[in-house]
Amino acid sequence: MRHISVALIGLLLLNGCGGSGTPPTVVNMTPTPTPTAEPTATPNPFAAACGQPLPNIADMYGFGIKVQLEPSVRRKILNANPLVRNTEYCSLVGFGGRFCETRFETNSGRVSCDHYLSGISDEGGPGPTWYQVVNGQRLRCPGPSSPGDAPHCQLKAENQYLLDVYQPGKYVACGGKGSNGSCGVCVLEEADYETPADAIGSRRPGLCILEGE
């Protein structure tokens, strides 16, 4: 019995020592998540082709619109060019005043600069989105790949800056996706559709009247 008592006392002492020690340190084995890499921005190809100076998107001041051609008495083709409102920029590209086109027409970067400033139209190509104003509402001009409910205009499939119009009225060109969305206006009067036969095909100055919204 004496040996059994000694053994019991020894076990009690061991248990007491174990209870008074410092608890073991818990190690967190959860791995640290790897940060998600930010996607690399795709450079705008039109900006690179435009070169320097590059017009500031915020400086876009709508479109200047003119009648490019008159193929028939009832059909006119409008042409829209994006405008820049920045005196310093206009001076750098050779124009005077506060407003100018992106480049001279003879400049090799003109088309790319226009594309950069105008953005992508609803039709899917670079250039403005066109509307006809009917009873105070803007109705989108239809095109080959985009629906529209304007009655007297039709987008040109090969060039988003051009628009066929068949009746007098108010036509609006607005910057597309990637632009600042500013617009230009052209008003055609009924008298503009009473062109003498020998004047068809001319580019009569002042035919496209400017008007604010």
C-alpha positions as CSV (number, residue, x, y, z in Angstrom):
1,M,0.0,0.0,0.0
2,R,2.9,2.3,0.7
3,H,4.1,2.1,-2.9
4,I,0.6,2.8,-4.2
5,S,0.3,5.9,-2.1
6,V,3.6,7.3,-3.2
7,A,2.6,6.7,-6.8
8,L,-0.7,8.5,-6.4
9,I,1.1,11.5,-4.7
10,G,3.5,11.6,-7.7
11,L,0.7,11.8,-10.2
12,L,-1.1,14.5,-8.3
13,L,2.1,16.6,-8.2
14,L,2.6,16.2,-11.9
15,N,-1.0,17.3,-12.6
16,G,-0.5,20.3,-10.5
17,C,2.6,21.3,-12.3
18,G,1.0,21.0,-15.7
19,G,-1.9,23.2,-14.7
20,S,0.2,26.1,-13.5
21,G,2.4,26.4,-16.7
22,T,2.0,29.1,-19.5
23,P,-0.5,28.0,-22.2
24,P,1.0,27.1,-25.6
25,T,1.2,29.8,-28.3
26,V,-1.5,29.3,-31.0
27,V,0.0,29.8,-34.5
28,N,-2.4,31.1,-37.2
29,M,-1.8,29.0,-40.3
30,T,-4.2,30.9,-42.6
31,P,-2.3,32.0,-45.7
32,T,-2.1,35.7,-46.5
33,P,-4.2,36.4,-49.6
34,T,-2.3,37.6,-52.7
35,P,-3.4,41.1,-53.8
36,T,-5.4,41.2,-57.1
37,A,-3.4,42.8,-59.8
38,E,-5.0,45.9,-61.3
39,P,-5.9,45.5,-65.0
40,T,-3.6,47.4,-67.4
41,A,-5.4,50.2,-69.1
42,T,-5.6,49.8,-72.9
43,P,-4.0,52.8,-74.6
44,N,-6.2,54.8,-77.0
45,P,-4.9,54.1,-80.5
46,F,-6.4,57.3,-81.8
47,A,-4.5,59.3,-79.2
48,A,-1.2,57.8,-80.3
49,A,-1.9,58.5,-84.0
50,C,-3.0,62.0,-83.3
51,G,0.3,62.9,-81.7
52,Q,1.1,66.1,-79.8
53,P,-0.5,68.4,-78.9
54,L,-3.3,66.0,-77.9
55,P,-6.7,67.8,-77.5
56,N,-8.1,67.6,-74.0
57,I,-11.4,65.7,-74.0
58,A,-12.8,68.2,-71.5
59,D,-12.2,71.0,-74.0
60,M,-14.4,69.5,-76.7
61,Y,-17.0,72.1,-77.7
62,G,-19.5,70.1,-79.7
63,F,-19.4,69.9,-83.5
64,G,-19.3,72.3,-86.3
65,I,-21.9,71.0,-88.9
66,K,-22.1,71.9,-92.6
67,V,-23.9,70.7,-95.7
68,Q,-21.2,68.7,-97.4
69,L,-23.1,67.7,-100.5
70,E,-26.5,68.1,-102.2
71,P,-26.9,65.0,-104.3
72,S,-30.6,65.8,-105.1
73,V,-33.2,68.4,-104.3
74,R,-34.5,66.5,-101.3
75,R,-31.3,64.9,-100.1
76,K,-28.5,66.7,-98.3
77,I,-25.4,65.2,-96.6
78,L,-24.3,66.8,-93.4
79,N,-20.7,66.7,-92.1
80,A,-19.8,67.2,-88.5
81,N,-16.3,68.2,-87.2
82,P,-15.4,68.2,-83.5
83,L,-14.4,71.6,-82.1
84,V,-11.9,72.5,-79.4
85,R,-12.4,75.4,-77.0
86,N,-8.8,76.2,-75.8
87,T,-6.9,79.2,-77.0
88,E,-3.5,77.7,-76.2
89,Y,-4.2,74.5,-78.1
90,C,-5.6,76.4,-81.1
91,S,-2.5,78.5,-81.3
92,L,-0.2,75.4,-81.1
93,V,-1.9,73.8,-84.1
94,G,-1.9,76.9,-86.1
95,F,-5.3,78.4,-85.6
96,G,-6.2,81.7,-84.0
97,G,-9.0,82.4,-81.5
98,R,-10.6,80.4,-78.7
99,F,-12.3,77.8,-80.9
100,C,-10.8,75.6,-83.6
101,E,-10.8,72.2,-85.3
102,T,-8.4,69.5,-84.1
103,R,-6.0,70.1,-87.0
104,F,-5.9,71.5,-90.5
105,E,-7.6,69.2,-93.0
106,T,-4.2,68.7,-94.7
107,N,-2.6,67.4,-91.5
108,S,-1.9,63.7,-91.4
109,G,-3.1,63.4,-87.8
110,R,-6.4,65.1,-88.4
111,V,-8.6,62.0,-88.7
112,S,-7.2,60.4,-85.6
113,C,-7.5,63.5,-83.6
114,D,-11.1,63.8,-84.6
115,H,-11.7,60.2,-83.6
116,Y,-10.0,60.7,-80.3
117,L,-12.1,63.7,-79.4
118,S,-15.5,62.5,-80.8
119,G,-15.6,59.1,-79.1
120,I,-17.5,56.1,-80.4
121,S,-21.0,56.5,-81.7
122,D,-24.0,54.3,-81.1
123,E,-23.4,52.8,-84.5
124,G,-20.1,51.4,-83.2
125,G,-17.6,53.5,-85.2
126,P,-15.7,56.7,-84.2
127,G,-17.8,59.9,-84.6
128,P,-20.9,61.5,-83.3
129,T,-24.3,60.1,-82.5
130,W,-26.9,61.9,-84.6
131,Y,-30.5,63.0,-83.7
132,Q,-33.4,64.8,-85.3
133,V,-35.4,67.1,-83.1
134,V,-39.1,66.6,-83.5
135,N,-41.6,68.5,-81.4
136,G,-38.9,69.4,-78.9
137,Q,-37.6,65.8,-78.5
138,R,-34.4,64.2,-79.8
139,L,-35.1,61.2,-81.9
140,R,-32.1,59.1,-82.9
141,C,-31.3,58.8,-86.5
142,P,-31.4,55.1,-87.6
143,G,-28.3,53.3,-89.1
144,P,-27.4,49.9,-90.5
145,S,-26.6,48.4,-87.1
146,S,-28.4,50.8,-84.6
147,P,-32.2,51.4,-84.3
148,G,-33.6,54.9,-84.5
149,D,-37.0,56.6,-84.7
150,A,-36.1,59.9,-86.4
151,P,-38.2,60.1,-89.6
152,H,-36.0,62.1,-92.0
153,C,-32.3,61.1,-91.4
154,Q,-30.2,58.1,-92.1
155,L,-26.6,57.3,-90.9
156,K,-23.9,56.6,-93.4
157,A,-22.5,53.1,-92.8
158,E,-19.0,54.0,-94.0
159,N,-18.6,57.3,-92.0
160,Q,-20.2,58.3,-88.7
161,Y,-19.5,62.0,-89.3
162,L,-21.9,62.0,-92.3
163,L,-25.7,62.1,-92.2
164,D,-28.3,61.9,-95.0
165,V,-31.2,64.2,-94.4
166,Y,-34.4,64.4,-96.5
167,Q,-36.5,67.2,-94.9
168,P,-36.0,70.6,-93.3
169,G,-35.6,70.5,-89.6
170,K,-33.2,70.6,-86.7
171,Y,-30.4,68.0,-86.6
172,V,-28.0,67.4,-83.7
173,A,-24.6,65.6,-83.5
174,C,-23.3,64.7,-80.0
175,G,-20.1,63.2,-78.9
176,G,-20.1,59.4,-78.4
177,K,-18.7,57.1,-75.8
178,G,-15.3,58.4,-74.5
179,S,-16.0,62.0,-75.3
180,N,-17.5,64.7,-73.0
181,G,-20.9,64.3,-74.8
182,S,-21.2,67.9,-76.1
183,C,-23.2,68.6,-79.2
184,G,-23.5,70.7,-82.4
185,V,-26.7,71.8,-84.1
186,C,-27.7,72.4,-87.7
187,V,-31.0,73.8,-88.8
188,L,-32.3,73.4,-92.4
189,E,-35.2,75.6,-93.5
190,E,-37.9,74.8,-96.1
191,A,-36.3,77.3,-98.5
192,D,-33.1,75.2,-98.5
193,Y,-35.1,72.4,-100.2
194,E,-36.3,74.7,-103.0
195,T,-32.9,74.6,-104.7
196,P,-32.9,75.5,-108.5
197,A,-31.9,72.5,-110.6
198,D,-28.7,74.1,-111.7
199,A,-27.5,74.6,-108.1
200,I,-27.7,70.9,-107.1
201,G,-24.3,69.6,-106.1
202,S,-23.1,73.0,-104.9
203,R,-21.9,73.7,-101.4
204,R,-23.8,76.9,-100.7
205,P,-22.2,78.8,-97.8
206,G,-24.5,79.4,-94.8
207,L,-26.9,76.7,-95.7
208,C,-26.6,75.1,-92.3
209,I,-28.0,77.5,-89.7
210,L,-26.6,77.3,-86.1
211,E,-29.0,77.4,-83.3
212,G,-28.7,76.7,-79.5
213,E,-30.8,74.2,-77.7
